[in-house]
Amino acid sequence: MPDRRLFTQRAGWEALRTGFRWDIPRRFNIAQACCEDWAAVAPDRVAVIHRHADGRRETWTYGQLKRASDALAGALAARGVARGDRVAVLLAQHPAVLVTHFAAMKLGAVSLPLFTLFGEDALRYRLSDSGAAAIVTDAATLPRVMALAPELPGLSTIITTGAARAPVLGFDDLISGPPLRASADTAAEDPAVMIYTSGTTGDPKGVLHAHRFLFGHLPCMELSQGFFPQAGDVGWTPADWAWIGGLMDMAIPCLYYGVPLVSHRFARFDPEAALRLMAEERVSNAFIPPTALRLMRQAVPPAGLRLRAIGSGGEALGANLLDWGRETLGCPINEFYGQTEANLVVAACDGLMERVPGAMGLPVPGHEVTLRDAKGEVGTGEVGEVCVLAPDPVMFLEYWNKPEATAKKLVDGWLRTGDLATRDAGGQITFHARDDDVITSAGYRIGPVEIEQALARHPDVVMAAVVGEPDPVRTEIVVAHVVLRDGADWSGMEEALQALVREKVSAHCVPRRVVRADSLPMTATGKIMRRALRTGR
């Protein structure tokens, strides 16, 4: 297999950007690149290491992935699933997830990852809106699917990895059946995957991506993971593969590069167990969301960790987490930025640039990113909306059945993220707020992130979220919600945290109220839902 790395020579960030050129073939299929190609030259190469809940260890080779996905594709085709149809994947981390994605792609169909913790309303919306023709699920989630089936006449094929009774089909039986006669010949621009947004601002939208969006993820993947891959690398993420972070920030790129991928389902994230798993499987590279990192920081790492790099994104990290990564885990935590519509377009990487605590970093090679307002590009230190120049390989094709929303997202050749940020003299971008998270208080426009980072500096604060609440005099006041470590004393805490914000940020940003919380509302991807904490707004 030829060396697939984009960056084989180490250089400074600007040199990497200047010398970078996209080379995307006109005809391309993710399943071909991540399964077929490896199976042809190294069928016995380990693709996935699955750790069952009871500790059993199961390996899947590229040859096994090919045979299983060929057979599942043949079974789906025999039941009428064709090019362009949507195939839902309602499974937790397991090789069956990858088999289903590849089977759909071999048909020229569109795979539709769905989160296993979705309730009936969330599943109904996504299955109905997408018009899914088939679904692969498991025994735990099957009852929810069957309850919805009468409302979804287009959902003609239901498959489960557990015991199956007609009309439900058994996954294990199907992957032992006859293979697909021939895979679909797809263009790089043909639809491949549809991932629904988490719905933090309005109804979830189906974000339709082309096969070429895999290429769009690779520059950031290679650089944020320490010039990935290196000999002996092993990848893992606790993020569910139903979301773009888990699927495209680690799982699919690992298979593209031939790097063994660890899969394991945590019914509830356990920081000690996560660290132990990484040590036992000799994980070198991981994508770990900030919430999980903050929980892991409370645990004692076991002997045997061999991490080279951790990528993280979704919320700002702060200096304390970066220092903990270097000092305790022995590796950098490299922050990056993107969203479902255009992922991994900004990154901060140790050794390639100055690390500015709290900053997301610089535009990744191959992606043109700037900050704009209604008048155009904003200057140094000014707040603007993060915008990505179109076209871009990582950029979505459209919102499913929502042409007006698509047109609103892409304006004058720029994809508008809806995220506000500032840029320093060195070009590094620091997240400021979502458009709808900005707090207007006494004439000031205040972003919550800086305040949250300051609060997180306190040794007893595990997590913090800052929101605005209506006030008749100030328009809004700043209110902080904090989760403390077990055993922490609340006495005097409000005053201490207010003093910390005054010292680290500014007097006008000091929370007028600090609320102790047992937990904070989160999206399924681990982002804090500030809107759920607001009152009267």
N, C-alpha and C positions, 0 to 999 in steps of 0.2 A: 504494500500500500504506500503510495507517495506521501511524503510529509505534508500534512494539511495545515500546518501552522502558518499564520499570517506574518508573525514577527519572529524571525529566527536570529536576528541580531539585536542586542540590547542597545538602546539609545535613549536620549532625552525625549520628553513628551512632545516637544515641538517638532523635533526631527522625525519622530514616528508619525505625527500628523502630516507633515509636509510631504513625506515620501509615500504616503498611503494611497492606493488606488483600489477600487472595487473590481473584482473579476468574477462576475456571476454568470454562469452559463444560461443560455436561453431556455434550455430544457432541463428541468431539475425536479427531483422528488425527494422529500425528507426521508421517507422510508428506504429509498434506494441508497441514499448516502449513509444513513445511520444503522442499517440492517443488512441489506443485500450486498453492498460492497465489501463489508467486513466478512460476511458469511462466505463469500466467494474465495477470499484469500486466506482467512484464518477462522474456519468454522468452529474450532474448539477454543477460541479465545473467550475468556470470561467477559460477559457484558454486564450482568447484574448479579449482585450478591444480596439475596433476600434473607432478612432475619425475621423469623416468625415471632409471635408474641411469647411463645413458650421457650424461646432461645434457639430453636432449631435453625440451622444454616443451610440455605439452598442456593446453588449457583445455576445461572442460566448462561449458556454460551450464545454467540451470534448465530450459530447454526440452529440452535433450538428456537431462538426468536424468529428466525426466518421460517422454519417449518410451521411453527404455531401460527404466525401471522398470515402465511400463505393459505393455510387451511381455514382460518377464520374468515379471510377475505373470500375464499371460495364459497363458504357457507352463507355469508351475507349476500353475495352475488346471486346464489341460487334462490334466495328469498326476495329478490327484486331490488336490493340496494345497489344504486348506480352512481355514476359520476355526478358530483354536486350535492348528493343527499347528505344529510347530517346524521352522524353516528355518535350517540352520547356515551361518555365514559364516566360512569358513576361508581368509581372504585377508589379506595385508599392506596397508598404506595404499595405496589406489588408488580412483578413482571407482567401480569395480565393487563395492566394499564398500557404499557408500551406495546404489547402484542395488539391491543385493540386500536391504538393510534396508527400503527403501521398497517394493519389490515385495511382500515378506512382509506389511508393514503394510497395504498396499492390499487384501490378501486377508483381513485380520483375523487373519492368522497371527502367530506369535511368532518374531522373529528371535533367533538364537542365535550371538553372536560367539564365535569360538574363535581361539586364538593359534597362529600358523603354526609356532612352534618346539615345540609339544607333540609328544611321542613317541607311540608306538602305545598305551601303557597309558593315558596321559592322555586321548587322543582316544577310545579305547574306552569309558572310564568316562563321559565327558560325552555322547557320542552315544547310548550305551545308556541311561543314566539319563534323558536328556531324551526319548528315543523320537523322535529327529529323523526327519522324513519326507523331507527333501531337504537337499542340501548344495551350496554353490558354493565351489570351491577353485581352485587353480592347478596348473601343470605340476609344480612342485617338490614339492608336498604330495600330489598325486593318488596316487602309489604307496602312501602310508601309508593313505589312505582305501580304496583298492581291496583292500589286504591285510586290512582290517577288515570289508569289505562282507559276506562270508559269515556273519559273526557278528551282523550287524545287519539282520535281515529287514525291519524297518520302514523302512529307508533305501532307498526305492524310486527316488529321482531323484538322480543324481550329475551335476553340471555343472562344467566346467572352463573357465578363461579361456584355456588353451592349446589346442593341437591336440587334437581329440577323436575317439575311435573308439568305436563302439557297444560296450557299452550307455551309455557316457558321452556326455553332450550338450555341445555347444559353446556357451559363453556368448555369443560374438559373433553366432552364428547366431540364438540365441533373442531377443536384444535388437533384432533387425531384423525380428522376426515381428509377427503381429497383436496389437493391444493388448487388455488386459482390458476387458470390456464396461462394467463399473461397479465402482468401488471399494467396499469394505465400509463400512457406516455403523457406526462404533464409538463406544462411550461412553468418556469420559475414564478410567473405571475398568476398562476392558477390558485384558487382558494385551497387551503390545507387545514386550517384550524380556526375555530371560532371560540373565543374566550369572553365570557360575560364580565363586565366591570362589576366591582363589588357593590355598586349602588350607594356610594357615600353621598352622591349629589343627584337625587332623582332616581327614576327607574333604572335598573341595570340595562346596559346596552350590549348587544352581541357584537364584539369586535372581531371582524373577519380579517384573517391574515393569509398571505400567500406563502407558498413554499419557500420563497427567497428570504422570508423574515428570519430563518435560521442564520443565514450569513450576516444579517444585521446585528446579531447578538455576539458574534465571534470576537471582534476587536476588544470589546470590554471584558469578555470572558477570559481571553488570553492574558490581558494586562492586569486586571484586578486579581487574578489568581496566580500571579507571580510567573509570567511567561509560561502559562499553561499550554500544553501538558509537558511534564518532564517524566523521565523514566521512573516507573514505580508509583505514579500518582494514582490515588483512589479518591473518588468524589462522593459527597453526601450532602443532603439538605433535610432539615426537619420540616421544611415548608411543603405543604401538600401539593402534589403534582397537578391538582385541578386549577392552580393559579399560574399566571405567567412566570412568577418568580421561581417557584419550585420546578416547573416544567422546562423553562427556557434559560434560567440562570444557572442551571446545573444538570438536570437529567438528560435532556436531548443533546446538549453540547458534549457531555461525557461520551455518549454513544457515537457521536460523530467523530470524535478523536480516538476512539478505541480505549477509553479509560474506564476501568471497572467502576460501576455505580452501585452504591449501597442503598437498599430500600428497606424501610421498616416503618410500621405504623405505630405511632404513639397515640393511644386512646386519649391521653392527656399528657401534655408535654412535661417531661421529667428531666430537669437539668442534669442531675447526677447520672441518670441512665443515658442521656445523650452524650455526655463526656466519656462515659464508660464504653459506649458503642464505638465512638471514634477511635478510642485507644485500641480496642479489641480488633477492629477491622483496619487499623493502620491508615486511617483517613488522612490524606494530605491536604485536600482542598474542600472547602465547604461554603455553601451559601446559607447564612444564618440570619434571620430577621432580627432587628434591634430588640424587640420584646424578649425573644428567646435568649439573646446575649445578656440582657440585664438579669434575667433569671439565673443564667449560668454563672454569672459573676458572684452569686451568693453561694455557689458550691465549691468544693475542693476538687481540683482536677486530679485524675488518677495518674499513676506512672504509665509511661508508654505512649503518650500523645506525640504524634509526629506531624503536626499541622505545618504546612508551608504558608498558606494564606487563607483568609476568610473574606468573602465578599458579603456586603450587607447593604440594605436599602429599604426605603419605605418610611422611615422616620430618622431624624438627625441623631447622630451617635453621641457626640460630645467627647472632650478630651479624656475624661475618666475611663471610658470604655476603650478608647484607643490605647491608653497606657496599660490597662489591664491585659489587653490582647498581647502586647509586646512582652510585658513582664511576666505574666502568669501562664499564658498559652504558648508563648515563644514564637508568635507569628503576627504579622500585621493584620489589622482589620481594615479592609479597603472599602470605602463607602462609594456607592454609585446611585445614579438617579435615572428613572424612566417611569413610564406608566404603560398600561396595557396597550394603548394605541401606538406607542413608540418607546420601546424599552431600551435601557442601558445606553443612554446617549451622553451622559456625563459621569466622570469617575474621579476619585482621589486615590492615588496609588503610592504606597511607600516606595522610596528609591527612585521614583520617576518624576517627582515634583515635591515641592515643599508641602508638608501636610499642615493645613490650617484647620485647627479644631472647629468643628461645626460646619465646615465647608463641604459641599458635595464634590468639588474639584473642578476639572476642566473638561471641555468638550472632548469626547472620545474620537480617536482617528476614524475618519469616514463619516462623521456626523457634524453638521453645522448647527450650532445652538447659540442663541443670543437672547437678550432681554429686551422686550418692546412694550411700549404703551400706545395709546391712540395716535400719537404723533410720529412714532417710529422707534428706533433703537434708543435706549436710555443710556445715560452716562455712568461713570464709576460711582458707586455708592448709592445710586438711585434705585428705587424699587420698580421692577418691571415684570411682565409676564414671561415665563420661560417659553420660548418658541423654537421649533425645530424646522429647518429648511426642507421643503419637499421638492422632488421626490427623495426618498431615503429607503434603503432596503428593509430596515426594521419597521417601517411605518405600515399601519393597517391599510387595507383596501377600502373599507367602508364600515359604517354601523349597519347591522342587519336590519333591513326594512325601515331605515330611518334616514332618508336622504337629506332632510332638513338639518338633522343633528350632524350629519357628515359635513354638510356645507358650512355649518357654524364652526366646526372644529378646524377646518382647513380654509384659511383666509389669506388672500394675496400671496399664495405660495408658501405660507408658513402654517405649520400645525401648532395650534394654540393649546397649551397644556392646562390652562386655568390655574397654574401654580405661580406664585409671586416669589421673586428672589432678588438679591443684590449681587453685584460683581465688584471685586476689589481691583486694585491697580495691577495686580498680576494676572487678572482674568478669571480668578477662582470664583465660583458661583456658590452662594449660600442661600439655602431655602429660607424664605420669609414666612409664607403662609399660603394656604389655599385662598382664593379670592373671597370665599365665604367664611373664612376663619379670622379675617382681620378684625381687630377690636378698635372701635372708634371711641376714644375717651378724652374728654376735655380738649378736643381739637387735634389730638394726636392719633395717628394710625399706628397701631401696635400689633406686631406679629407675635404669636404665642411661642414660637420655637425657642428663641433666645431665653425667654423666661423659664421655659421647661428645662432647658439645659442647665441653667443656673440652679434651679431647685434640685436637679439630679446630682449636683455636686455634694449635697449634704449626705453624709454617710448613712443616714437612716432612711433616705428616700429611695425606693425601688423604682417608682414610676410617677410621672407627673403629667397632667394635662391642664392647659390654661384656656379659658373661654371668657367671652364678654357677656355680662348680664345687664339688662336695661336699668338705667338710672335717670331720674328726672332732671338732674343737674348736669351730669357729665356725659349724657347720652348712653354710655356704658361704663361699667366698672370692671376691672380685671379680677377674675376669680380663679384661684388655683385649686385643683383637686389632686391630692397626693396619696399614694399607697406607700406605707412604711414597712420596713422589714419586720419580721416577727420579733416581738419582745421590745420594740422601740417605745419609748416614753413620749406621749403626746404633750406632756406638760411643757409649756414654753416654746413648743415647736412652731406655732404660727408666727410669733415674733421673730424667731431665729430665721425662718425661711423668708420673711419679709426683708429682714436685714441683709440676707444673702443676695436677694434680687437687687436691692438698692446698691449694694457694693459691686456686684458683677455686671449689672445691666444699666439701670437708671432709676432715679426716684420716680419718674412718671410711669414706670412699668411695674411698680410694686403692687402685688395683689392686695386689694382692699379686704379680701376674705380668702382664707385658706381652709379647705374642706378636707377632712380625713375620709378616705374611701377604702373599702376592703378590696375593691378591684375597679378597673376602668373599663367602660364599654369598648369593645374591639370589633373591627371587621373580621371576617374569616381569615384575612391575610395578615392579621396582627397589627393593623394600623388603628390608632386611637380614634374613636368616633366622637370628635369634639361636639358635633351638633347634638348628640344624645345627652350632653351635659348642660346644654344651654336651657334657660328658661325664658319664655316670652319672646323668643326670637325666631 
